[in-house]
């Protein structure tokens, strides 16, 4: 019990640090996710006796890795879908679907094959890494966009793409890390099996999410009691996730679908204005806490990764991921006429990698061959993406003149 108490206190200390960092970042108007990663890096590289046990617990223990996936994923996805107006999503459905489906699958194939042929890593390692790199994380970017007054349409496209491609990337990750080799041995039949498994994961997740979203939307019609309705929303997100995982379909897709239905249809038929405000505020707080720990952990994890003699590999991986994103984005949007070039540039450079990629990489079992390589490459690309792309997106948006496009109706 005593050991648990100590660990708990240290996790609280880390939480206090991360909330403190967010407070400072917001005062100086900088994206807090980037500030947290920098502080985490500093703490990871400098020995702070008080924090040592907490760092070991957070970065090494299986318990915590399970918590990231099972606890944080439904929170982050649920929060994002709850607040995404369906009407905005429908207005931008063409670019969102093109990027989320075409773009994600293309970048997965381009990165996977390039890493396999170009860097000579084993097939499973190459495609597992490619799946991790196909997920974008808009948290940092969206806060920057909103502070600059970037047109709402671009924000919707980045949010919508991230929402769906997270689901697809997780499915690709599961297939690559668990089933890929057995399918490869089956030849062409294996490709068919892989596609079927992908459809089972995706469609099963959509079905469970839709049923759960509808049931809970009906449930909140019976009450006008916001603490209870907030409780329902928690049950909805975690329930959708774990029921789907139990049936071996995609929990991430289920949470996204159930959240969209609950936040749009449910809000329309069963939520008072008071409930809407309170549900959104509640999830804002929970997401802030989840993100603060995840981004701090990204920095802390650095001390457990051996980067020595891997710099060439890391550099090549960063270039491959950037090129993969660029080719996938421009190819998948090529069919859309009148899509502004400046938007493409911002969407391309704003496709940051973040907490989902890290959480999934950490969730690989210790026995997974090539786990160390995947961790090194994933952490390096995420750090590059948060620090280099994240810090240069503001000047890019300003240079492309996308800050003045705020019409009074779009504020």
N, C-alpha and C positions, 0 to 999 in steps of 0.2 A: 504493500500500500504506500509505504514511504517513498519508494522509487517512483511510483506513479505520481504522487504529489509533486515531487521535484520536477519531473518531466513536464507536468501540467503548468507549473509555475514558469518553467523556461519557455514553453510555447506561448504563455501569456506575455512574457518579456518580448519575444519576437513579434507578437501581435502589437504590443505597445510601440515597438520601434517602427513597424510598418505603418501604423496609423499616424505616428508622428511624422514620418517621411511624407505621407500623403498630404498631411496638413500643410507642411512647408511647400510642397510642390504646387498645391492649389493656390497658396498665397503668391507664389512667383509665376503663376500661370503657365506651368509646364506639365506635360503629361505625366501622371503619377506612376504609371507602369514603368516608364523608363527610369525615373528617379529610384524606384524600388529595386530594379535590377542593378543599378549602379551601387546602391548601398549594400545589397546582398553580395555583390562582387567584392566590395571592400571588406565586409565581414568575413567572407569566405577566404580571402587572401591574408587577412590580419588575424592573429590569434587573440581572441577575446575570451579569457578564462571562464567568465560567467556564462557564456553562451555555448560552451563546447558541447555539453550533453545534449542541449536542445538541437544543435546543428546535426549531431550524429543521429539523434532520434528522427529528425525530419528527413534527412537525406539518405539514410540507410535502411530504416525499418520498413518491412513489408506492410506493416499495419498502415503506415502513413501513405504508402503508395496506393494501397487499396482505397484509403479515404479520399485521395485526390480524385480518383476515377469515380468512385461511387457517390461521393458527397458533393464535390465541387462541380463535376460535369452537369448533373441535372440542374444545379443552382444557376450556373452561367448561361446554359441554354434556355432554361425556363424564363429567366429574367429577360433575355434578349427577345424571345418570341412574344412574351406578354405585352411588350411595349411597341411591337412593330405593327402599325396599322395595315390591315389587309388591303385596303384600297390603294395605299402607296405601293404596296408590293405588286398588286395587279397592274398598276400603271407602268411599272418597270419590269414586268414579268419576262419580256424577251431577253434583255441583257442579263437579268438574274439567272434565268434558266440556262442561257447559253454558257455563262461563266460557271455556274454551280455544277452542271452536268458535263458539257463539252470541255470546259476549261479544266475542271478537276481531273477528269479521266485522261485528258491529253497531257497535262503536266505530270501526272502519275507515270504514264508510259515513257514520256521523254526523260524524266529524271531517273526512273528505274533503269532504263536501257543505257543511258549515258554513264551512270555510276557503275553498272555491271561491265560494260565494254571499256569505258574510259578509265575507270579507277581500279578495275579488276577485283572488286569486292564480290563475295558469293551472291548468288541470285536472290536468295531469301533476304539477305542483309540489304541488298540494293533496293528491292521493291518495298520492304518494310520501311526503309528510310524515305523512299519516294512517297509512300502513303502519308507519312508524318508531314512531309513538306507540301502536301496538297491541301492541307487545312490552313485557312487564313484566320487571323485573330484581329478583329477590328477594334478592340477595346481602346488601344492607344490612339489609333487613327481617328476614330469617331469623336473622341474628346477634342482632338486638335481641330477637326473639321468644324465642329459646332462652335468652337471659340472663334473661328475665322469667318463664320457665316458662309460656308460652302453651300451651293445649291442643294436643297433637300433631296433631289433625285439621286445625286451622287452618293449621299449618305445612305439612302434606301438601297441602292444597288450593292454597296459594300456590305451592308448589314444582311441583306437577303442572300447574297452570294455566300457569306461566311456561315450563315445559318444552315443552308443546305449542304455546302461542301464539307462542313464539319461532320455531318451525318455520313456522307459518302466516304470521306477520308477514313473515318473510324471503321466502316465496313471493309474498305480496301486494306486497312491495317490488319484487321482480324484475318482476312483471307490470306494476305501475304505472309504474316508471321506464323500462321497455324497450318494452312492447307496447301500453300503454294507448291511445295515439293511433290506431294502425292499427286497433285493435278498435272504437274509437269511430266511425271512418269507415265501418265495415261495418254499423253499426246493430244490429238485433236479432241478426243472425247473429254479430256481434262478441261479444255477451254470451255466446252459446253457446260460441264459440271460447275466450273467457276462462275460462269454467267448466271446459271440457275441459282447458285448459292447467294450470289450478289442480289438477285431479284427477291429471293426468299427473305434475306436480311432486310432489304429496303421495304418491300411491300408489306411484310409482316409488321415492321415498325410503324408504317403509315396507318395500317388497319388498327392496331392496338391504340396508337395515339389518337386516332379519330374517334374510336369508341369511348376512350377515357375522357377526351375533351368534351364530347357531347353529354356524357353522363354527368360530369361535374358542372357543366353549364346549366343543365336542368336542375341539379341539386341546389345551386345558389339562388334559383328563382324562389325557393321556399323560405329563404331567410333574408332579412336585411340586418346583418350583424357582422360588421367588418372583421372583428378578431376571429370569428368562426370561419368566415370566408377566406381569410388569409390562411387559416389552418387547412381548409380545403385545397387551396392552391399548392401548399406544400405536399399534401397527400397526392395531389394530381401529378406533380412533377416526379416525385420519388416513386410513386406507384407505377406510372407509365414506364419509367426506366427499369425498375426491377422486375415487373411482370414481363416486359419484353425480353430482358436478359434471361429470365427463367425459361421462356419459350424459344430461346436461342435466335431471336431476331434483334434488329438494331434498336437499343434503348435510346440512343442519341436521336435517331429520326423520330421515335415515338414521342420523346419530350418536345421536340420542335413542333410536331403536328398538333399535339394536345395543347401546347402553349398558344399556338396561333388561333386555334378554335376557341379556347377559353378566353383569351385576351380580346377577341373580336366578337364572335357570336355570344359567348358567355357574358361579356361586358354589356352587350346590347340588351340581352333579355333578362339579366339577373343582377346587375351591379348598380347601386346608387352612385352618385358622384363621390360621396364620402368614401364608399368602399373602394372605388377606382383609385382615388388619391392615396388611401392608406395601403392598398395592396402594392401600388407602385413604390411608395416610400419604403415599405418593409423590404421588398426585394432589392431596392437600391442599397440598403444598408448591408444585407446579407451578401450581395455581390461584391460590395466594396471590401468586406472582410475576406471573402474567398480569394478575390484577386490580390489583395495585399499580401496574403500568405504565399500564393502561387508565385508572384513575381519576385518576392524576396527569396523564395526557395530556388528560383532559377539562378540567382546570383550565388546563393550559398552552396549549391551543388558543385560549383566550379572546383572546389578543393578535392573532390573525390574523383575527378576525371583527369586522366593522364594525357596531357596534350603533347608531351615531348615526342619528337620525330614524326609528328602527324601534320605539321604545318602545311606541307604541300597538298596533302589530302584535303585538309580543311579549306584551303584556298580554292582548290578545284571544285569542291562540293558547293561552296558559296556561288561560284560562277555558274555551275550547272543549274542550281536552283533558280537563280535570277533569270538565266536564259530560258529555262523551262517555263517559268511563269510568263515571261514576255511572249514567247512563241504561242503558248496555250491561250493567252488572253487575246492577242491580236487575231489568231486564227478563229477562235470561237465567236468573236464579235464581228468578223469580216462580213458576214451575211447581213448585218444590220445596217441599213442605209441611214445616212444623216446622223450617225452617232459621233459626237464631237471628238476630235483627236485629242484635245486637251483632257477630256474626261478619261480617255484610255490611258494617257500617261499617268494621271493621278491614281487611277484604279490599279495600274500595274505596279507603280512604286509603293502604293499604299497597301499592297497585299502582304502585310506583315505576318510573320510566324510568331506564335506565342505560347500561351499556357497549355492549349490542347496538345500541341506537338510534344511539349515537355512531359505532360502528364502521361501521355501514351507511351513515350519512350521509357519513362520510369516504371511503367506497369509491366514491361517485358520481364519474364521470369529470369532469375539469375542463371538458370541453366541454358538460356537462349544463346546459341552460338553467334558471336558477333555483336552481343549486347553492348560491349564496351565501345566498339566502333560506332554503333548507331548513336550511343549517348554523346560521344565526342562530336560527331558531325551535327547532330540535332542541336546540341547546346551552342555550338559555334555559329550555326546558321541563325538560330533564334537571337543570339546576342548581336550578331551583325545586323539582323533585320530590325531589332528594337533600337539599337544605338545609332546605326548609320542611317537606315531608311527612316526610322521614327523621328530622328532629329533633323532630317533634311526635307521632310514632307512639307513642313510649313513654308520654307523658302520656295519650294517647287509650286505649291498652290498659289502663292503670291505672284511668282514669276509668270504663271499661266493666266493670271488675271481672274481667277475663279472666286476671289473673295468679294468682289463688288457685285456679283450677280444676285445678291439677295433682294428679291422683290419684297415689298411690305407683306404680301400674303404668305411668303415662305419663311418668315422669321419664326 
